[in-house]
Amino acid sequence: MNRFQRRLAFLVAAALACAAALATVQYHDPDTWPQRDTWQHPAEVMDALHVASGAAVADVGAGEGYFTDRMARRVGTSGKVYAVDIDSGALRSLRELKSREHLPQVEVVEGAADDPHLSSNSLDAVLIVNAYHEFRQHDAMLHAIARALKPGGYLGIIEKADQPGEKRESYERRHHLPEQFVREDLVRDGFEQVEKKPDFHPSASREGEVWYFLVARPTAK
């Protein structure tokens, strides 16, 4: 690779990193959440997972808490939402959200790369949004989530789509993950009845993206 090619590769990598950072800010900034409601339809997501008043649920990879907030309002004070993350900044933001919005039903949980630290047979539903591609020990995480779900519980995974054909690591670096990888992981790690729900199509500055939504249930224990 000559000097020009190295320089071009550096500029492309820098641009991709900048774009990923901007996307993260947009998706996690609470000021953008009302706009996100218009295309991610949180009520429909919770309906698909059968989240009801009094339910016990988890938002794994919760970030700043977009879905934590929506789930907390759905389950009410008689329910429970475990907001799980491994990032110290996200955990701090989740605690601030709990305090600011007066959500006693939210419990912030510091997870690990291979374990979300959720009690066995305790949850009606688990949701992972724009975070599954960050899992490097996805088999261990899925096994732990399957243990945490009650019999008949639901797991929802929402991720940014991409064209198949590359190695998994290439997609993970771009913060995308084609659906086929998630389906294979789910089947291998004790989930069945994998159902695809309608895709999400962001508008405005994120126009052109497609996010898929899979719902699965663990194999009967």
RAWOPE-V903629 format. One record per backbone hydrogen bond with DSSP energy under -0.5 kcal/mol. CO is the residue of the C=O (numbers start at 1). NH is the residue of the N-H. If there is no record, write none. Layout:
CO_NH, CO_NH
This chain:
2_6, 3_7, 4_8, 5_9, 6_10, 7_11, 8_12, 9_13, 10_14, 11_15, 12_16, 13_17, 14_18, 15_19, 16_20, 17_21, 18_22, 19_23, 20_24, 21_25, 22_26, 23_27, 24_28, 25_29, 29_32, 30_33, 32_36, 33_37, 34_38, 35_38, 36_39, 36_40, 37_41, 41_44, 41_45, 42_46, 43_47, 44_48, 45_49, 46_51, 47_50, 50_52, 52_55, 55_57, 55_80, 56_124, 56_125, 57_82, 58_60, 58_127, 59_62, 59_84, 60_129, 62_65, 65_69, 66_70, 67_71, 68_72, 69_73, 70_74, 71_75, 72_76, 75_54, 76_79, 80_57, 81_83, 81_107, 82_59, 82_84, 83_109, 84_61, 84_62, 85_111, 87_91, 88_92, 89_93, 90_94, 91_95, 92_96, 93_97, 94_98, 95_99, 96_100, 97_101, 98_103, 99_102, 102_104, 103_106, 105_81, 107_83, 109_85, 109_111, 112_115, 113_137, 115_112, 119_122, 123_150, 124_154, 125_58, 126_156, 127_60, 128_130, 128_158, 131_134, 131_135, 132_135, 137_141, 138_142, 139_143, 140_144, 141_145, 142_146, 143_147, 144_148, 145_149, 147_121, 148_122, 148_123, 150_153, 154_126, 155_216, 156_128, 157_214, 158_130, 159_212, 160_177, 167_170, 167_171, 168_172, 169_173, 170_174, 171_174, 171_176, 172_175, 178_181, 178_182, 179_183, 180_184, 181_185, 182_186, 183_187, 184_188, 185_189, 186_191, 187_190, 190_219, 192_217, 195_197, 195_215, 197_213, 200_211, 202_208, 203_206, 204_207, 206_209, 210_161, 211_200, 212_159, 213_197, 214_157, 215_195, 216_155, 217_192
